Amino acid sequence: MVQALGSYPGYHFYDLKSWAHPSMFATAIAGLTWTGRQTGDPRHLAQARRYADVMLAHHAPARMSFVSKTGWAVLQHQTHQPDAKVLSFAQGVCRRFLELQQSDGSIDVSSFPGLAGGVPATTTLATTYDWTLSALALANGGA
């Protein structure tokens, strides 16, 4: 289990069996992929894949809390190293998006740990944006 301090309930929590918040992995995966794309250095792509592999090792990777933009991030990497497991994960993230979508288009994350008492509007907005990013990347065949 990896846990860091933070004011947001469970925001930095990650383990392979229970609820996990992998959204921070997305930035690392996309950033390393872009760096590898620009430099041509395969070590960056390899490191991005290692981050993805940690997420994919979760018992239910597409159902983790705040998995939102990780679909987008792994699709960035998918263009360099195609993998059916990665594509399946991104598709699962988008199915989860549809499950959590409310009638106004926003995403309901009130069932996630630490949010039962209410979800800040900024969290709803950011999460909806992130999930939409994954859906658009998948609809466009990657990123």
N, C-alpha and C positions, 0 to 999 in steps of 0.2 A: 504494500500500500504506500502511496505517496501522498503526503499531506503537507501543505504549507499554510502559514498563517494568513488570514485575510478577514475583512469585515463582513463579507458576503457569505451567508450560510452555505458551507460545503463547496464553495466556488472552486477551490483548488484541489478537491478530493478526487482521487483516482485509485481504483484497484480493479482486479480482473473478475471478481465474483459479484459484487454488489453494485449499487448505483455508482456511476462515474460521471465526471464532468470533463470530457476530452476537448472542449472547444479550444483550449490553448494549444493543443497539438496541431490544429489546422494552420495556425500562423507559421509554426515551425516547418510543417510539411510543404506548404506553398512557398515560403521563403527559400528553403533549401532547394526546392525544385527550380524556382526561378533563377537562383544563383547558379545551379548546375547548367541550366539552359543558356545563360549568358556567358559563363566561363568555359563551358565544355568540359569541366572537371567532373568526372563520374562519382567522385567521393561525396559530393553534395547530394546527388540523386540517391546514392546508397544510404546516406544518413536519413534522408526524407523517408525512404522505404522502411528504415528501422523504426521511425516514429509511427508509421502506418501499421507496421506489424504489431506494435504494442497495443494499438487500438483494436486491431483485428483479433487479438488474442483474448479479448473480453468474451465472456460466455454469451453475450447477446449484443454485439457491437453496434448494430443499427438502432438499438432501443435504449442506449445510454442517454442520460439526461444531458442536454446541451450538446448533442452530437451534431447539431444543425449545420455548421459550415464545414465540418470535416468531410462531408460528401464532396463538396466543391474542391477542397484541398487535395483529396486523393485522386480526383479526376484530373487535376493539374499534372500529377505525377503519372497517371495512367497513359498520358500521351507519349511518355518516354519509355515506360516499361509496362506494356499492357498485361493485365492479369485478371482473369475471370473473378477471382475472389474479391478484388478491389472494386470491380464494376458491380458485383452483387451487393457489396456493402453500400455503395453510393445509391443503388436502387432501393435498398432497405431504408436508408436515411430519408429518401423522398417518400416512401410509403408511410413512414412515421410522421412526416410533415403533414400528409393528408389526414392521418388519424387525429392529430392534435389541432388541426385547423378549425377555427370557429366560423360562425356564419358571416362575421365581418372580415374574414380573411386572416385575422391575427392567429397566433399560436397560443394555446392554453398550456402553460407550464406549471399550473398551480399544484399538480400532483407530484412535482419533483421535490426531493428532500429539501427542507428549509424554506419552502415557499407556500406551505399550507395556510399560513396566516395572511397571505396576500402577495400579489406579484406587482412590483413597481412597474409603472408604465414604460419606463426606459428599458426594462428587461423584456417586456412584451414586444416592444418595437425592435430592439436589437435582435432578439431571437427570431422574430418573424423575418427580418431582413436576412439573417444568416441562413435560415432554412430555404428561403426563396433563392438565394445565391446557389445553393446545392441543386435545387430543382432546375434552375435555368442552365446550369452547367451540364446536368444530365440531359436535358432536352436538346442541347446543342452538341451532344456527342463528346463532351469533354470540355476542356478549357485551354 
